Amino acid sequence: MKSAFLKLHMAVFLAGFTGILGRLITLNEGLLVWYRLLISAGTFWILFSLQGKLQKIPRASILRIFGIGAIAALHWVCFYGSIKYANVSVALVCFSAVGFFTAILEPLILRRRFVTGELLLGMLVMLGIYLIFQFDPQYKTGIIIGMVSSLLGATFPILNRQVLKTVSVETLNTYELTGGFLVLSLLLPIYLHYFPTAHILPSWQDFGWLLFLSWVCSVWAFQLVGFALKYISAFTVNLTYNLEPVYGILMAFAIFGENKNLNRNFYIGFSLILLAVLLQMYRVRRNSRS
């Protein structure tokens, strides 16, 4: 059990580290995600084919998963775009709005009742983001892009839950990343036309970080979560992932010294978001016991 918790927290730490890599990699956000999908999807195809974990699924299901993968790919593009236009801390704070959007979208998509507690906690997060939005005009573009990223980031997990009723996690992830790669490949020429970049091929340093992002923060993190789920309940795993923005922001402070560029409004806003996360963790834990 102890080993499972350690592996789970390692996976969450790696998820938080993806924001750091978004700043370290000098490619623009579109190319960064394209290379990440290429490496990760290729690795999943090889790994899960050798392990015999890939299911044969109908063409309609493949197309549906490809569509979800496109949403996930656009979410990543917006997330890394938020980092490029603002910084890691701001992008991860915006990522916290996923809970608010989920509280609205999940009842609409799954046709269930709204949960008042989730909506109130989501509004507390939005208040925190609003305070941060006020503190420095130079980050407003990054915040807007980050909010779009959160909206997309709330959408594809909801759709994934429906697909997972008939498709294994390994098959879903492999086809989803493949679909995201194919759709982004079609959109990339248009994207680069409007957002040109000085270089398309990664430098050797960028390539090293891309391999780390794809193999360690994507493929290995997936394996860590898979191991943890054998011994820990799914709700505990999802609960622990609420710490991802916290880990990422602390790393950004330590590595890039971003705390020097942030004022009181940021910390007040971040405190409200952290409070919402802790209250949500308490709610889930209390409900699970009852």
Secondary structure as UniProt FT lines:
FT   HELIX           2..24
FT   HELIX           29..51
FT   HELIX           59..85
FT   HELIX           88..95
FT   TURN            96..97
FT   HELIX           98..110
FT   HELIX           116..135
FT   HELIX           137..139
FT   HELIX           140..163
FT   TURN            164..166
FT   HELIX           169..194
FT   HELIX           204..211
FT   HELIX           212..220
FT   HELIX           221..228
FT   TURN            229..231
FT   HELIX           234..240
FT   HELIX           241..243
FT   HELIX           244..256
FT   HELIX           258..261
FT   HELIX           264..289
//
